[in-house]
Amino acid sequence: MHTHRADVAVLGAGPAGCVAARHLGQAGVDVILVDGAISTGSHHVESFPPSGAPLAEDIGLLSTICAASDGPASAMMMNWRDMSEIRAFEGDGPLLLRREALHSALRAEAGMHARMLQTQVRKIVTSDDAAEMTTDEGAIICRMIVDARGRRALKRQGSDLVALPFDARGDVPDYTMWLDALHNGWLWAASLGGGEIHGAIFQKASALAGLSSQGRRALARHQLLHASAFSNACDLSVGPPAAAGLSAMRDPVQSPRHVLIGDAALARDPIASHGLVHALRSGVQAAVAVRTILDPTGDTQAALAFLRQKHVEAVSSAREATARAYRDQSRFTGPFWAERSESIDAKTAPQIGSGPVTLADPLTRAPVLETDRIRWAPAIALPAQNSFFTQHGTVTARDIAVACRPAAPLQEIATRLGRVHAMPIVFDVLQHLTLGGAFAQAVPLPSNKPCARVTSHPSSREIMRDNVS
Ligand SMILES: Cc1cc2nc3c(=O)[nH]c(=O)nc-3n(C[C@H](O)[C@H](O)[C@H](O)COP(=O)(O)OP(=O)(O)OC[C@H]3O[C@@H](n4cnc5c(N)ncnc54)[C@H](O)[C@@H]3O)c2cc1C
């Protein structure tokens, strides 16, 4: 059998693996991209949120994604709260993507920069400076493995939420999405042109246990009867059930030679959407981390810490978004809904008074992406967001630490920073830090004192979170 050699083996040519392989290959790294599947299986249509477009554009894949799309959804019909709702998108709806077309377009992009190998990976062994995989097509020896094999990459706790994918035809408006709460689950579907409907019914795995494919089809038929838009749907077919619950690996760094990305590291519950955006983002982050590790002058520890930190942030924001989406549902009550509505991670920043404040923790360090390498930078811990602040615009963590000496009311800290930096950015940063729990009172707050607030600009938290770094 053949032995393949490469600097990096990317395992899994889904969105995450394709992006990582393409990025590494574009940077001149010798990459082999390995995938065992012939078809993408499972469900057929996904939505790509408009908030993912800037990232896709940054990494040069927006036109590829658009080309794999049948166009944006024009409306979302929701039976999620007490009253039915129609959300019209007016041109900025999520893109409806055919999964198969998306995967093959991304594979074609990756194939321009990486060698492709169609085979199933069976076993991985890593040492201090190399990794070896056993596949059906022989061995692969490399220096780093980027593992993007999706939910099945490594053994993990079974998900109690499964998706039963279905396709049907019906007399429904074109390019529309539906979100319906059911007694013990929920349904998402999208129509393309000509009455073509694709969707999935999400429910507890136990609801499908022991059912044959005919039994699953009968169940789907019964459940669709309760979704008003699909009660007359015909040509119904169902696909194999797929795990769909939120599932996160504890550590995305399996060893210094083996890192997990995309669904292999964190599989989001589709109720919180953004699985594709997470896959793309983690592919880029891994590529930069791997380039740092392969660079003899790069800091491997900073690169691995970067991947861990991004994972912690992604897991906590996925948990928050998932619980929020389930909590938002008000048509049904019951254990299915209650179990999923609880926020596990929810932390809130300590309230600070209008008196003098200081940093809650001393300045520390966090890994940051700078140009195309990861390095350490001075940082302020944001415990309420499981993250760190290093810099926003011209304002650095060190600037904040200096402005906090001596302790002073928040407004005074803003004035000190405003002598050197533009005021709007100072307000943005202080608001972000306050929400993140960066500050503590320098003297205990009397119980009747009002709470401090910096005024004026909307939080930049989402902006800071949403970019690749
Ligand atoms: C029912 C459902 C609906 C969803 N809807 C949406 C949506 O509307 N919008 C959205 O953004 N996200 C959605 N998601 C999530 C989205 O599909 C995933 O987040 C995304 O596909 C993850 O990409 P990935 O590259 O990490 O993994 P995957 O897309 O799972 O790719 C993994 C690849 O690894 C390969 N592989 C696996 N094991 C091996 C092996 N041993 N050897 C070789 N190759 C292997 C597989 O063949 C596959 O090509 C949905 C998920 C589900 C289950």
The ligand as an SDF file (V2000), in Angstrom:
LIG
                    3D

 53 58  0  0  0  0  0  0  0  0999 V2000
  -30.2450   18.5450   10.2040 C   0  0  0  0  0  0  0  0  0  0  0  0
  -29.2020   19.6100   10.2140 C   0  0  0  0  0  0  0  0  0  0  0  0
  -29.4890   20.8490    9.6780 C   0  0  0  0  0  0  0  0  0  0  0  0
  -28.5280   21.8490    9.6710 C   0  0  0  0  0  0  0  0  0  0  0  0
  -28.8400   23.0560    9.1420 N   0  0  0  0  0  0  0  0  0  0  0  0
  -27.9280   24.0420    9.1370 C   0  0  0  0  0  0  0  0  0  0  0  0
  -28.2410   25.3140    8.5840 C   0  0  0  0  0  0  0  0  0  0  0  0
  -29.3360   25.5290    8.0770 O   0  0  0  0  0  0  0  0  0  0  0  0
  -27.2860   26.2720    8.6200 N   0  0  0  0  0  0  0  0  0  0  0  0
  -26.0540   26.0550    9.1560 C   0  0  0  0  0  0  0  0  0  0  0  0
  -25.2100   26.9700    9.1700 O   0  0  0  0  0  0  0  0  0  0  0  0
  -25.7140   24.8540    9.6880 N   0  0  0  0  0  0  0  0  0  0  0  0
  -26.6240   23.8450    9.6780 C   0  0  0  0  0  0  0  0  0  0  0  0
  -26.2920   22.6200   10.1890 N   0  0  0  0  0  0  0  0  0  0  0  0
  -24.9190   22.4130   10.6930 C   0  0  0  0  0  0  0  0  0  0  0  0
  -23.9040   22.2230    9.5370 C   0  0  0  0  0  0  0  0  0  0  0  0
  -24.3370   21.2000    8.6680 O   0  0  0  0  0  0  0  0  0  0  0  0
  -22.5580   21.8270   10.1210 C   0  0  0  0  0  0  0  0  0  0  0  0
  -22.2280   22.7110   11.1690 O   0  0  0  0  0  0  0  0  0  0  0  0
  -21.4300   21.8700    9.0750 C   0  0  0  0  0  0  0  0  0  0  0  0
  -21.6810   21.0040    8.0000 O   0  0  0  0  0  0  0  0  0  0  0  0
  -20.1280   21.4500    9.7510 C   0  0  0  0  0  0  0  0  0  0  0  0
  -19.1150   21.3660    8.8030 O   0  0  0  0  0  0  0  0  0  0  0  0
  -17.8310   20.4560    9.0810 P   0  0  0  0  0  0  0  0  0  0  0  0
  -16.9370   20.6570    7.9260 O   0  0  0  0  0  0  0  0  0  0  0  0
  -17.3100   20.7100   10.4380 O   0  0  0  0  0  0  0  0  0  0  0  0
  -18.3810   18.9480    9.1350 O   0  0  0  0  0  0  0  0  0  0  0  0
  -19.1740   18.1000    8.0560 P   0  0  0  0  0  0  0  0  0  0  0  0
  -19.9270   18.9540    7.1160 O   0  0  0  0  0  0  0  0  0  0  0  0
  -19.9080   17.0820    8.8350 O   0  0  0  0  0  0  0  0  0  0  0  0
  -18.0230   17.3710    7.2190 O   0  0  0  0  0  0  0  0  0  0  0  0
  -17.2850   16.2940    7.7600 C   0  0  0  0  0  0  0  0  0  0  0  0
  -16.6000   15.5500    6.6110 C   0  0  0  0  0  0  0  0  0  0  0  0
  -15.7320   14.5440    7.1820 O   0  0  0  0  0  0  0  0  0  0  0  0
  -15.8400   13.3600    6.4190 C   0  0  0  0  0  0  0  0  0  0  0  0
  -15.4610   12.2240    7.2880 N   0  0  0  0  0  0  0  0  0  0  0  0
  -16.0610   11.8270    8.4370 C   0  0  0  0  0  0  0  0  0  0  0  0
  -15.4230   10.7650    8.9660 N   0  0  0  0  0  0  0  0  0  0  0  0
  -14.4030   10.4910    8.1180 C   0  0  0  0  0  0  0  0  0  0  0  0
  -13.3670    9.5120    8.1130 C   0  0  0  0  0  0  0  0  0  0  0  0
  -13.2520    8.6070    9.0920 N   0  0  0  0  0  0  0  0  0  0  0  0
  -12.4680    9.5150    7.1020 N   0  0  0  0  0  0  0  0  0  0  0  0
  -12.5450   10.4340    6.1020 C   0  0  0  0  0  0  0  0  0  0  0  0
  -13.4990   11.3820    6.0560 N   0  0  0  0  0  0  0  0  0  0  0  0
  -14.4100   11.4150    7.0450 C   0  0  0  0  0  0  0  0  0  0  0  0
  -17.3110   13.3260    5.9940 C   0  0  0  0  0  0  0  0  0  0  0  0
  -17.4620   12.5260    4.8340 O   0  0  0  0  0  0  0  0  0  0  0  0
  -17.6090   14.8070    5.7240 C   0  0  0  0  0  0  0  0  0  0  0  0
  -17.3690   15.1650    4.3730 O   0  0  0  0  0  0  0  0  0  0  0  0
  -27.2430   21.6010   10.2160 C   0  0  0  0  0  0  0  0  0  0  0  0
  -26.9430   20.3540   10.7630 C   0  0  0  0  0  0  0  0  0  0  0  0
  -27.9160   19.3660   10.7710 C   0  0  0  0  0  0  0  0  0  0  0  0
  -27.5800   18.0290   11.3690 C   0  0  0  0  0  0  0  0  0  0  0  0
  1  2  1  0
  2  3  1  0
  2 52  2  0
  3  4  2  0
  4  5  1  0
  4 50  1  0
  5  6  2  0
  6  7  1  0
  6 13  1  0
  7  8  2  0
  7  9  1  0
  9 10  1  0
 10 11  2  0
 10 12  1  0
 12 13  2  0
 13 14  1  0
 14 15  1  0
 14 50  1  0
 15 16  1  0
 16 17  1  0
 16 18  1  0
 18 19  1  0
 18 20  1  0
 20 21  1  0
 20 22  1  0
 22 23  1  0
 23 24  1  0
 24 25  2  0
 24 26  1  0
 24 27  1  0
 27 28  1  0
 28 29  2  0
 28 30  1  0
 28 31  1  0
 31 32  1  0
 32 33  1  0
 33 34  1  0
 33 48  1  0
 34 35  1  0
 35 36  1  0
 35 46  1  0
 36 37  1  0
 36 45  1  0
 37 38  2  0
 38 39  1  0
 39 40  1  0
 39 45  2  0
 40 41  1  0
 40 42  2  0
 42 43  1  0
 43 44  2  0
 44 45  1  0
 46 47  1  0
 46 48  1  0
 48 49  1  0
 50 51  2  0
 51 52  1  0
 52 53  1  0
M  END
$$$$
